[in-house]
Amino acid sequence: MELSNSGFNSIAKWNAETGFVYVRTADEVSDLLAEKWQNKTFRVVSRIGAPYLVERTPEEGEVLTGNDRYEGYSKDLIHEILKETLHLNYEIEIVPGNLYGSYHKETKSWDGLVGHLLERKADLAICDLTITYERRAFVDFTTPFMTLGISILYTKAPPPEPELFSFLSPFSVDVWIYMAGAYLMVSLLLHILSRLAPNDWENPHPCDKSPEELENIWHIKNSCWLTMGSIMTQGSDILPKGYSTRWVCGMWWFFALIMCSSYTANLAAFLTNAAMDDSIKSAEDLAMQTKIKYGTVEGGSTFSFFKRSNVSTFQRMWTAMESARPSVFVKNNDEGVERVLNSKRSYAFLMESTAIEYRLQRKCQLMQVGGLLDSKGYGIAMPFHSSYRTAVDNAVLKLAESGKLVELKNRWWKAPPEEACETQEAAEEGTSAAELGVDNVGGVFVVLGIGCGMAAGIGALEFLWHVRDVAIEQKMTQSEAFWAELTFALSFWETEKPVQHSRPSSTASGDMASRASSVLRSAADLFHIDVFK
């Protein structure tokens, strides 16, 4: 039994076999604690650091006093525990120096939050205070209200500038040169072999079973056209018939199949810049190089983790950090984040994953490298043998089971929509569907424009050459022939073009007339016919 203001209350029952069996519920304990400490104001010590605790900016005409001067995750959490669950009063204080708490061997004393508790200047300490073996030996902790681990904060590689001819990137310059050489060599080989192969000499008039001559269509122009159509996966209307020429075509088609498939497979990744070149991907990569410096908050839990670790990789990292000049250690997380942003990818910062998650939501140029190096938790600290320890611990468990801890974290970790950055998972999912701008594929349009321009130039030359032939054949001036051919070419409704025969000259006409007259006179003399009667 226990005596309280309301009289005797049963707190446990005795059993000869098991001993005392406590019969109080968590709610009864909370009510009794509130009754016992109803006139007490709990001193809660914390430190400034977003998103756990920050100073509020008063609105116009507003005067902030007491706990209203602060806001953040720690403020909301301790309010839910003490005020809403245990119905206790509290007052938030800021620890001098804004330190977490480190042990000094010279003075054999603690500073920061832990020192404040040991000196009985506060009843509770709440912030992103990591539960460590060293701290647990001097102060008590509740069940962790947040689990986390050490990870690496680094800056993203700047995206490469889009190139006009980026569609050429899937192959190196050497490969493009070798392909062009192979194209010319195979075209020339096809031309030579076709002249040696009997089956490629064909009858120009299939109806004539006894032709006087054969023709070979595999001149260099057709040979280049066949190989070009193959590498462009379009084919050709003409095909060789000789054994050697067919074998050459088969090998070229196999080559074109492999090269086209390889080009297509790599084109998407190069056009969307999906392959990012990250210099480090894990703590092992960081430990094996010396170009990129890395550090932690001096005196913090991450600092102690590397200092006391027996893992060879972490020992090597600690040696590198300790011997680095200038020092790679910083006073707080904000200073470390700024150093990462200003270092131009020459500095990485080792910090808790929860703090990294908060920064990634707001600093789009930052990224997390690798997974977690350890596992630990944040807890609410208090002096040993505190009578309210069990009640506070039960309140934390109650908030965790009800989902209130997750709700509080989402409230303070997620950035406003106008400030939020795209997460790494969303970026990876959207990579395959990323849009391509003109900067990515503009070179294809340039090649098409140049090709069409060359085709137009060749067409103009062909037209002028044809005009020249028509002028000579029809005994016309080149100007007359030009306008006549141009007028007909622009008559798009005309689909048939008459064949122009050469005009006979006057001398030739006279000779033909005299020759015809002599033939007729000879025939008349032979048959005694008066032709001219």
C-alpha positions as a Python dict, from the first residue, in 0.01 Angstrom:
ca = {
    (1, 'M'): (0, 0, 0),
    (2, 'E'): (101, 360, -56),
    (3, 'L'): (-28, 666, 120),
    (4, 'S'): (-135, 954, -106),
    (5, 'N'): (-353, 1263, -75),
    (6, 'S'): (-657, 1049, -143),
    (7, 'G'): (-565, 784, 111),
    (8, 'F'): (-408, 439, 84),
    (9, 'N'): (-367, 299, -267),
    (10, 'S'): (-278, -57, -360),
    (11, 'I'): (40, -69, -564),
    (12, 'A'): (132, -439, -547),
    (13, 'K'): (26, -779, -418),
    (14, 'W'): (244, -1035, -249),
    (15, 'N'): (276, -1388, -382),
    (16, 'A'): (478, -1647, -195),
    (17, 'E'): (610, -1797, -517),
    (18, 'T'): (675, -1493, -735),
    (19, 'G'): (706, -1213, -485),
    (20, 'F'): (549, -875, -545),
    (21, 'V'): (315, -835, -845),
    (22, 'Y'): (262, -468, -927),
    (23, 'V'): (-96, -384, -1008),
    (24, 'R'): (-71, -18, -1119),
    (25, 'T'): (-147, 67, -1478),
    (26, 'A'): (49, 320, -1681),
    (27, 'D'): (-235, 571, -1655),
    (28, 'E'): (-243, 536, -1275),
    (29, 'V'): (131, 594, -1260),
    (30, 'S'): (94, 906, -1474),
    (31, 'D'): (-187, 1038, -1257),
    (32, 'L'): (8, 976, -938),
    (33, 'L'): (316, 1142, -1085),
    (34, 'A'): (112, 1445, -1188),
    (35, 'E'): (-35, 1461, -838),
    (36, 'K'): (308, 1432, -680),
    (37, 'W'): (471, 1691, -907),
    (38, 'Q'): (172, 1916, -962),
    (39, 'N'): (347, 2213, -811),
    (40, 'K'): (681, 2143, -980),
    (41, 'T'): (798, 2292, -1309),
    (42, 'F'): (1037, 2056, -1489),
    (43, 'R'): (1350, 2217, -1622),
    (44, 'V'): (1412, 2084, -1972),
    (45, 'V'): (1751, 2168, -2120),
    (46, 'S'): (1810, 2157, -2494),
    (47, 'R'): (2022, 2314, -2766),
    (48, 'I'): (1949, 2522, -3075),
    (49, 'G'): (1963, 2325, -3397),
    (50, 'A'): (1708, 2277, -3673),
    (51, 'P'): (1476, 2097, -3694),
    (52, 'Y'): (1489, 1996, -3328),
    (53, 'L'): (1476, 2341, -3173),
    (54, 'V'): (1493, 2689, -3325),
    (55, 'E'): (1402, 3033, -3202),
    (56, 'R'): (1067, 3155, -3327),
    (57, 'T'): (1042, 3477, -3523),
    (58, 'P'): (771, 3688, -3359),
    (59, 'E'): (502, 3831, -3577),
    (60, 'E'): (434, 4201, -3587),
    (61, 'G'): (326, 4321, -3245),
    (62, 'E'): (379, 3977, -3084),
    (63, 'V'): (588, 3933, -2769),
    (64, 'L'): (723, 3583, -2711),
    (65, 'T'): (789, 3459, -2358),
    (66, 'G'): (866, 3128, -2191),
    (67, 'N'): (839, 2815, -2406),
    (68, 'D'): (671, 3009, -2686),
    (69, 'R'): (1012, 3150, -2777),
    (70, 'Y'): (1105, 2817, -2936),
    (71, 'E'): (966, 2571, -3187),
    (72, 'G'): (1077, 2244, -3337),
    (73, 'Y'): (1062, 1868, -3303),
    (74, 'S'): (1209, 1862, -2949),
    (75, 'K'): (962, 2124, -2830),
    (76, 'D'): (662, 1933, -2970),
    (77, 'L'): (789, 1599, -2837),
    (78, 'I'): (850, 1716, -2481),
    (79, 'H'): (514, 1895, -2487),
    (80, 'E'): (338, 1571, -2586),
    (81, 'I'): (520, 1378, -2311),
    (82, 'L'): (502, 1617, -2018),
    (83, 'K'): (199, 1833, -2086),
    (84, 'E'): (-38, 1617, -2289),
    (85, 'T'): (43, 1273, -2142),
    (86, 'L'): (173, 1333, -1788),
    (87, 'H'): (2, 1670, -1733),
    (88, 'L'): (317, 1828, -1593),
    (89, 'N'): (454, 2180, -1631),
    (90, 'Y'): (792, 2240, -1794),
    (91, 'E'): (1024, 2519, -1894),
    (92, 'I'): (1279, 2497, -2176),
    (93, 'E'): (1634, 2626, -2124),
    (94, 'I'): (1923, 2648, -2370),
    (95, 'V'): (2249, 2489, -2260),
    (96, 'P'): (2546, 2729, -2244),
    (97, 'G'): (2777, 2678, -2541),
    (98, 'N'): (2509, 2484, -2730),
    (99, 'L'): (2710, 2162, -2672),
    (100, 'Y'): (2585, 1804, -2663),
    (101, 'G'): (2817, 1679, -2392),
    (102, 'S'): (3175, 1553, -2394),
    (103, 'Y'): (3394, 1414, -2121),
    (104, 'H'): (3721, 1594, -2046),
    (105, 'K'): (3986, 1368, -1897),
    (106, 'E'): (4192, 1661, -1771),
    (107, 'T'): (3916, 1804, -1554),
    (108, 'K'): (3724, 1478, -1520),
    (109, 'S'): (3402, 1660, -1595),
    (110, 'W'): (3133, 1682, -1861),
    (111, 'D'): (3022, 1983, -2056),
    (112, 'G'): (2707, 2054, -2252),
    (113, 'L'): (2377, 1881, -2185),
    (114, 'V'): (2526, 1592, -1989),
    (115, 'G'): (2717, 1829, -1761),
    (116, 'H'): (2400, 2030, -1701),
    (117, 'L'): (2219, 1716, -1582),
    (118, 'L'): (2507, 1602, -1361),
    (119, 'E'): (2514, 1940, -1191),
    (120, 'R'): (2139, 1906, -1127),
    (121, 'K'): (2068, 2224, -1320),
    (122, 'A'): (1804, 2044, -1527),
    (123, 'D'): (1563, 1753, -1489),
    (124, 'L'): (1554, 1642, -1854),
    (125, 'A'): (1767, 1691, -2164),
    (126, 'I'): (1614, 1650, -2509),
    (127, 'C'): (1755, 1710, -2857),
    (128, 'D'): (1936, 1497, -3111),
    (129, 'L'): (2136, 1349, -2822),
    (130, 'T'): (2277, 1009, -2913),
    (131, 'I'): (2267, 728, -2659),
    (132, 'T'): (2629, 618, -2620),
    (133, 'Y'): (2801, 381, -2377),
    (134, 'E'): (3009, 664, -2232),
    (135, 'R'): (2708, 892, -2170),
    (136, 'R'): (2497, 604, -2040),
    (137, 'A'): (2753, 548, -1763),
    (138, 'F'): (2681, 893, -1617),
    (139, 'V'): (2317, 970, -1702),
    (140, 'D'): (2002, 770, -1764),
    (141, 'F'): (1815, 753, -2098),
    (142, 'T'): (1464, 665, -2203),
    (143, 'T'): (1373, 429, -2482),
    (144, 'P'): (1502, 579, -2812),
    (145, 'F'): (1242, 799, -2977),
    (146, 'M'): (1432, 792, -3307),
    (147, 'T'): (1672, 538, -3460),
    (148, 'L'): (1943, 635, -3706),
    (149, 'G'): (2300, 573, -3818),
    (150, 'I'): (2609, 749, -3945),
    (151, 'S'): (2622, 823, -4315),
    (152, 'I'): (2815, 1041, -4561),
    (153, 'L'): (2695, 1380, -4684),
    (154, 'Y'): (2841, 1488, -5016),
    (155, 'T'): (2758, 1717, -5305),
    (156, 'K'): (2609, 1593, -5629),
    (157, 'A'): (2823, 1592, -5939),
    (158, 'P'): (2729, 1885, -6163),
    (159, 'P'): (2529, 1760, -6461),
    (160, 'P'): (2734, 1765, -6780),
    (161, 'E'): (2654, 2038, -7028),
    (162, 'P'): (2436, 1905, -7313),
    (163, 'E'): (2630, 1874, -7636),
    (164, 'L'): (2489, 1944, -7980),
    (165, 'F'): (2623, 1614, -8116),
    (166, 'S'): (2560, 1406, -7805),
    (167, 'F'): (2396, 1137, -8019),
    (168, 'L'): (2750, 1041, -8123),
    (169, 'S'): (2847, 965, -7761),
    (170, 'P'): (2756, 592, -7757),
    (171, 'F'): (3065, 528, -7969),
    (172, 'S'): (3410, 677, -7930),
    (173, 'V'): (3577, 871, -8208),
    (174, 'D'): (3797, 571, -8286),
    (175, 'V'): (3495, 347, -8334),
    (176, 'W'): (3329, 597, -8569),
    (177, 'I'): (3649, 618, -8774),
    (178, 'Y'): (3682, 240, -8787),
    (179, 'M'): (3316, 209, -8896),
    (180, 'A'): (3368, 459, -9177),
    (181, 'G'): (3680, 272, -9286),
    (182, 'A'): (3497, -61, -9275),
    (183, 'Y'): (3213, 87, -9479),
    (184, 'L'): (3446, 206, -9756),
    (185, 'M'): (3652, -114, -9753),
    (186, 'V'): (3349, -345, -9777),
    (187, 'S'): (3194, -131, -10053),
    (188, 'L'): (3515, -147, -10255),
    (189, 'L'): (3553, -520, -10191),
    (190, 'L'): (3196, -583, -10308),
    (191, 'H'): (3266, -388, -10626),
    (192, 'I'): (3583, -586, -10703),
    (193, 'L'): (3438, -929, -10621),
    (194, 'S'): (3127, -861, -10828),
    (195, 'R'): (3346, -806, -11133),
    (196, 'L'): (3522, -1136, -11066),
    (197, 'A'): (3206, -1335, -10991),
    (198, 'P'): (3042, -1476, -11310),
    (199, 'N'): (2694, -1483, -11157),
    (200, 'D'): (2694, -1106, -11116),
    (201, 'W'): (2729, -1050, -11493),
    (202, 'E'): (2369, -1050, -11613),
    (203, 'N'): (2185, -1046, -11947),
    (204, 'P'): (2052, -692, -12005),
    (205, 'H'): (1770, -833, -12223),
    (206, 'P'): (1626, -1143, -12053),
    (207, 'C'): (1405, -1218, -12355),
    (208, 'D'): (1713, -1256, -12575),
    (209, 'K'): (1846, -1605, -12509),
    (210, 'S'): (2168, -1539, -12697),
    (211, 'P'): (2288, -1195, -12593),
    (212, 'E'): (2593, -1047, -12752),
    (213, 'E'): (2706, -880, -12423),
    (214, 'L'): (2648, -895, -12044),
    (215, 'E'): (2630, -613, -11791),
    (216, 'N'): (2732, -576, -11425),
    (217, 'I'): (2522, -344, -11208),
    (218, 'W'): (2764, -354, -10914),
    (219, 'H'): (2959, -43, -10992),
    (220, 'I'): (3095, 156, -10697),
    (221, 'K'): (2776, 364, -10666),
    (222, 'N'): (2547, 65, -10618),
    (223, 'S'): (2798, -108, -10393),
    (224, 'C'): (2808, 191, -10157),
    (225, 'W'): (2429, 215, -10168),
    (226, 'L'): (2384, -149, -10058),
    (227, 'T'): (2626, -116, -9763),
    (228, 'M'): (2474, 217, -9663),
    (229, 'G'): (2121, 73, -9661),
    (230, 'S'): (2238, -218, -9446),
    (231, 'I'): (2406, -10, -9177),
    (232, 'M'): (2095, 213, -9167),
    (233, 'T'): (1877, -101, -9129),
    (234, 'Q'): (1681, -12, -9444),
    (235, 'G'): (1807, -268, -9695),
    (236, 'S'): (1832, -230, -10074),
    (237, 'D'): (1628, -322, -10384),
    (238, 'I'): (1924, -490, -10554),
    (239, 'L'): (2113, -790, -10420),
    (240, 'P'): (2421, -977, -10536),
    (241, 'K'): (2407, -1326, -10689),
    (242, 'G'): (2766, -1445, -10668),
    (243, 'Y'): (2880, -1670, -10385),
    (244, 'S'): (3165, -1442, -10280),
    (245, 'T'): (2958, -1124, -10298),
    (246, 'R'): (2674, -1281, -10099),
    (247, 'W'): (2921, -1394, -9833),
    (248, 'V'): (3059, -1040, -9806),
    (249, 'C'): (2705, -901, -9773),
    (250, 'G'): (2621, -1157, -9503),
    (251, 'M'): (2926, -1063, -9297),
    (252, 'W'): (2849, -692, -9339),
    (253, 'W'): (2488, -747, -9231),
    (254, 'F'): (2608, -928, -8917),
    (255, 'F'): (2845, -639, -8844),
    (256, 'A'): (2565, -387, -8899),
    (257, 'L'): (2331, -584, -8668),
    (258, 'I'): (2577, -580, -8376),
    (259, 'M'): (2679, -216, -8421),
    (260, 'C'): (2320, -90, -8454),
    (261, 'S'): (2206, -289, -8151),
    (262, 'S'): (2497, -160, -7940),
    (263, 'Y'): (2434, 197, -8048),
    (264, 'T'): (2062, 178, -7971),
    (265, 'A'): (2124, 19, -7629),
    (266, 'N'): (2362, 297, -7519),
    (267, 'L'): (2191, 594, -7683),
    (268, 'A'): (1922, 649, -7417),
    (269, 'A'): (2170, 653, -7130),
    (270, 'F'): (2395, 905, -7300),
    (271, 'L'): (2116, 1137, -7414),
    (272, 'T'): (1954, 1149, -7067),
    (273, 'N'): (2286, 1177, -6883),
    (274, 'A'): (2181, 879, -6672),
    (275, 'A'): (2535, 762, -6609),
    (276, 'M'): (2662, 1003, -6342),
    (277, 'D'): (3024, 978, -6246),
    (278, 'D'): (3038, 976, -5866),
    (279, 'S'): (3387, 965, -5726),
    (280, 'I'): (3282, 793, -5399),
    (281, 'K'): (3002, 545, -5337),
    (282, 'S'): (3078, 410, -4989),
    (283, 'A'): (3293, 459, -4679),
    (284, 'E'): (3547, 215, -4825),
    (285, 'D'): (3590, 435, -5133),
    (286, 'L'): (3634, 736, -4906),
    (287, 'A'): (3898, 560, -4698),
    (288, 'M'): (4097, 439, -5000),
    (289, 'Q'): (4156, 785, -5149),
    (290, 'T'): (4328, 1102, -5029),
    (291, 'K'): (4191, 1370, -5262),
    (292, 'I'): (3858, 1416, -5083),
    (293, 'K'): (3885, 1520, -4717),
    (294, 'Y'): (3620, 1419, -4463),
    (295, 'G'): (3537, 1505, -4104),
    (296, 'T'): (3278, 1511, -3823),
    (297, 'V'): (3151, 1736, -3545),
    (298, 'E'): (3432, 1761, -3291),
    (299, 'G'): (3342, 1590, -2964),
    (300, 'G'): (3014, 1446, -3092),
    (301, 'S'): (2894, 1087, -3101),
    (302, 'T'): (3017, 1041, -3459),
    (303, 'F'): (3357, 1171, -3350),
    (304, 'S'): (3365, 915, -3066),
    (305, 'F'): (3248, 634, -3297),
    (306, 'F'): (3547, 667, -3527),
    (307, 'K'): (3785, 731, -3240),
    (308, 'R'): (3692, 407, -3060),
    (309, 'S'): (3610, 183, -3357),
    (310, 'N'): (3804, -144, -3402),
    (311, 'V'): (3707, -183, -3768),
    (312, 'S'): (4010, -139, -3992),
    (313, 'T'): (3830, 85, -4241),
    (314, 'F'): (3707, 320, -3970),
    (315, 'Q'): (4046, 317, -3797),
    (316, 'R'): (4209, 424, -4122),
    (317, 'M'): (3949, 699, -4163),
    (318, 'W'): (4008, 822, -3807),
    (319, 'T'): (4384, 836, -3865),
    (320, 'A'): (4329, 1038, -4183),
    (321, 'M'): (4090, 1279, -4007),
    (322, 'E'): (4314, 1326, -3704),
    (323, 'S'): (4624, 1400, -3910),
    (324, 'A'): (4458, 1626, -4166),
    (325, 'R'): (4574, 1989, -4181),
    (326, 'P'): (4384, 2216, -4179),
    (327, 'S'): (4149, 2042, -3939),
    (328, 'V'): (3855, 1857, -4090),
    (329, 'F'): (3648, 1876, -3768),
    (330, 'V'): (3373, 2136, -3728),
    (331, 'K'): (3181, 2279, -3435),
    (332, 'N'): (2831, 2179, -3546),
    (333, 'N'): (2633, 2022, -3829),
    (334, 'D'): (2549, 2355, -3993),
    (335, 'E'): (2917, 2438, -4029),
    (336, 'G'): (2982, 2094, -4175),
    (337, 'V'): (2704, 2129, -4432),
    (338, 'E'): (2832, 2471, -4539),
    (339, 'R'): (3182, 2332, -4576),
    (340, 'V'): (3051, 2054, -4800),
    (341, 'L'): (2862, 2304, -5018),
    (342, 'N'): (3160, 2538, -5054),
    (343, 'S'): (3431, 2275, -5106),
    (344, 'K'): (3356, 2198, -5473),
    (345, 'R'): (3339, 1821, -5404),
    (346, 'S'): (3667, 1817, -5209),
    (347, 'Y'): (3509, 1760, -4864),
    (348, 'A'): (3259, 1504, -4729),
    (349, 'F'): (3085, 1527, -4392),
    (350, 'L'): (3004, 1231, -4168),
    (351, 'M'): (2682, 1289, -3975),
    (352, 'E'): (2362, 1122, -3856),
    (353, 'S'): (2124, 997, -4123),
    (354, 'T'): (1829, 1189, -3980),
    (355, 'A'): (2018, 1517, -4010),
    (356, 'I'): (2118, 1424, -4365),
    (357, 'E'): (1756, 1347, -4450),
    (358, 'Y'): (1652, 1690, -4325),
    (359, 'R'): (1919, 1868, -4533),
    (360, 'L'): (1844, 1672, -4849),
    (361, 'Q'): (1487, 1800, -4840),
    (362, 'R'): (1611, 2158, -4859),
    (363, 'K'): (1954, 2153, -5031),
    (364, 'C'): (1907, 2010, -5377),
    (365, 'Q'): (2279, 1995, -5451),
    (366, 'L'): (2347, 1755, -5161),
    (367, 'M'): (2324, 1376, -5161),
    (368, 'Q'): (2376, 1083, -4926),
    (369, 'V'): (2655, 844, -5018),
    (370, 'G'): (2629, 477, -4924),
    (371, 'G'): (2430, 321, -4641),
    (372, 'L'): (2450, 348, -4264),
    (373, 'L'): (2782, 279, -4091),
    (374, 'D'): (2621, 194, -3756),
    (375, 'S'): (2289, 189, -3574),
    (376, 'K'): (2198, 399, -3271),
    (377, 'G'): (1919, 608, -3127),
    (378, 'Y'): (1825, 942, -2977),
    (379, 'G'): (1691, 938, -2622),
    (380, 'I'): (1576, 1177, -2351),
    (381, 'A'): (1847, 1204, -2084),
    (382, 'M'): (1792, 1252, -1711),
    (383, 'P'): (1990, 1204, -1388),
    (384, 'F'): (2016, 856, -1241),
    (385, 'H'): (1742, 736, -1003),
    (386, 'S'): (1493, 997, -1125),
    (387, 'S'): (1148, 920, -987),
    (388, 'Y'): (986, 1025, -1313),
    (389, 'R'): (1206, 808, -1536),
    (390, 'T'): (952, 523, -1575),
    (391, 'A'): (664, 760, -1644),
    (392, 'V'): (856, 949, -1914),
    (393, 'D'): (973, 623, -2070),
    (394, 'N'): (619, 487, -2081),
    (395, 'A'): (500, 810, -2243),
    (396, 'V'): (761, 771, -2519),
    (397, 'L'): (647, 414, -2583),
    (398, 'K'): (284, 526, -2592),
    (399, 'L'): (361, 795, -2851),
    (400, 'A'): (554, 545, -3062),
    (401, 'E'): (269, 292, -3062),
    (402, 'S'): (10, 556, -3151),
    (403, 'G'): (215, 682, -3448),
    (404, 'K'): (261, 1024, -3295),
    (405, 'L'): (641, 1009, -3328),
    (406, 'V'): (615, 951, -3703),
    (407, 'E'): (365, 1234, -3734),
    (408, 'L'): (597, 1474, -3548),
    (409, 'K'): (892, 1377, -3765),
    (410, 'N'): (700, 1428, -4089),
    (411, 'R'): (583, 1766, -3965),
    (412, 'W'): (937, 1898, -3915),
    (413, 'W'): (1140, 1702, -4169),
    (414, 'K'): (936, 1753, -4483),
    (415, 'A'): (1007, 2083, -4650),
    (416, 'P'): (726, 2305, -4781),
    (417, 'P'): (630, 2220, -5141),
    (418, 'E'): (790, 2538, -5273),
    (419, 'E'): (1123, 2450, -5106),
    (420, 'A'): (1124, 2070, -5135),
    (421, 'C'): (1378, 1889, -5352),
    (422, 'E'): (1317, 1576, -5551),
    (423, 'T'): (1429, 1272, -5356),
    (424, 'Q'): (1688, 1036, -5495),
    (425, 'E'): (1436, 752, -5535),
    (426, 'A'): (1198, 973, -5732),
    (427, 'A'): (1484, 1094, -5949),
    (428, 'E'): (1591, 738, -6025),
    (429, 'E'): (1235, 635, -6108),
    (430, 'G'): (1191, 934, -6339),
    (431, 'T'): (1520, 888, -6521),
    (432, 'S'): (1377, 651, -6781),
    (433, 'A'): (1094, 893, -6861),
    (434, 'A'): (1298, 1211, -6858),
    (435, 'E'): (1230, 1451, -7142),
    (436, 'L'): (1499, 1531, -7395),
    (437, 'G'): (1545, 1893, -7491),
    (438, 'V'): (1675, 2047, -7810),
    (439, 'D'): (2019, 2067, -7651),
    (440, 'N'): (2027, 1687, -7632),
    (441, 'V'): (1913, 1598, -7984),
    (442, 'G'): (1984, 1921, -8171),
    (443, 'G'): (2277, 1761, -8351),
    (444, 'V'): (2043, 1517, -8525),
    (445, 'F'): (1851, 1811, -8673),
    (446, 'V'): (2179, 1970, -8778),
    (447, 'V'): (2286, 1651, -8958),
    (448, 'L'): (1944, 1626, -9123),
    (449, 'G'): (1961, 1990, -9234),
    (450, 'I'): (2312, 1950, -9374),
    (451, 'G'): (2212, 1630, -9553),
    (452, 'C'): (1904, 1792, -9705),
    (453, 'G'): (2111, 2092, -9808),
    (454, 'M'): (2365, 1866, -9980),
    (455, 'A'): (2082, 1680, -10153),
    (456, 'A'): (1937, 2011, -10275),
    (457, 'G'): (2280, 2117, -10402),
    (458, 'I'): (2334, 1788, -10585),
    (459, 'G'): (1982, 1813, -10730),
    (460, 'A'): (2056, 2165, -10860),
    (461, 'L'): (2377, 2043, -11024),
    (462, 'E'): (2194, 1750, -11183),
    (463, 'F'): (1927, 1984, -11316),
    (464, 'L'): (2181, 2228, -11464),
    (465, 'W'): (2376, 1942, -11625),
    (466, 'H'): (2053, 1813, -11778),
    (467, 'V'): (1969, 2164, -11906),
    (468, 'R'): (2309, 2176, -12073),
    (469, 'D'): (2246, 1841, -12248),
    (470, 'V'): (1898, 1952, -12361),
    (471, 'A'): (2034, 2280, -12500),
    (472, 'I'): (2297, 2097, -12706),
    (473, 'E'): (2059, 1826, -12822),
    (474, 'Q'): (1771, 2059, -12915),
    (475, 'K'): (1991, 2334, -13062),
    (476, 'M'): (1856, 2582, -12807),
    (477, 'T'): (2019, 2842, -12598),
    (478, 'Q'): (2091, 2739, -12242),
    (479, 'S'): (1856, 3010, -12114),
    (480, 'E'): (1567, 2877, -12323),
    (481, 'A'): (1638, 2521, -12216),
    (482, 'F'): (1663, 2628, -11849),
    (483, 'W'): (1327, 2805, -11840),
    (484, 'A'): (1155, 2533, -12040),
    (485, 'E'): (1278, 2259, -11806),
    (486, 'L'): (1211, 2468, -11495),
    (487, 'T'): (856, 2549, -11608),
    (488, 'F'): (782, 2182, -11665),
    (489, 'A'): (944, 2080, -11332),
    (490, 'L'): (726, 2328, -11144),
    (491, 'S'): (410, 2202, -11319),
    (492, 'F'): (332, 1958, -11038),
    (493, 'W'): (9, 1840, -11202),
    (494, 'E'): (208, 1697, -11495),
    (495, 'T'): (299, 1334, -11430),
    (496, 'E'): (430, 1236, -11774),
    (497, 'K'): (721, 1389, -11957),
    (498, 'P'): (750, 1354, -12338),
    (499, 'V'): (1080, 1229, -12481),
    (500, 'Q'): (1259, 1504, -12676),
    (501, 'H'): (1423, 1384, -13002),
    (502, 'S'): (1705, 1577, -13158),
    (503, 'R'): (1614, 1814, -13445),
    (504, 'P'): (1771, 1736, -13789),
    (505, 'S'): (1994, 2013, -13923),
    (506, 'S'): (1922, 2186, -14262),
    (507, 'T'): (2229, 2030, -14435),
    (508, 'A'): (2134, 1687, -14318),
    (509, 'S'): (1780, 1749, -14442),
    (510, 'G'): (1904, 1844, -14787),
    (511, 'D'): (2127, 1538, -14814),
    (512, 'M'): (1842, 1312, -14709),
    (513, 'A'): (1610, 1475, -14967),
    (514, 'S'): (1856, 1437, -15258),
    (515, 'R'): (1927, 1078, -15149),
    (516, 'A'): (1555, 999, -15149),
    (517, 'S'): (1509, 1160, -15491),
    (518, 'S'): (1789, 952, -15649),
    (519, 'V'): (1639, 636, -15501),
    (520, 'L'): (1302, 718, -15652),
    (521, 'R'): (1453, 794, -15999),
    (522, 'S'): (1640, 465, -16000),
    (523, 'A'): (1321, 279, -15918),
    (524, 'A'): (1135, 462, -16194),
    (525, 'D'): (1396, 376, -16453),
    (526, 'L'): (1385, 15, -16346),
    (527, 'F'): (1008, -21, -16367),
    (528, 'H'): (951, 243, -16646),
    (529, 'I'): (719, 444, -16430),
    (530, 'D'): (683, 818, -16467),
    (531, 'V'): (704, 903, -16109),
    (532, 'F'): (683, 1278, -16147),
    (533, 'K'): (390, 1274, -16391),
}
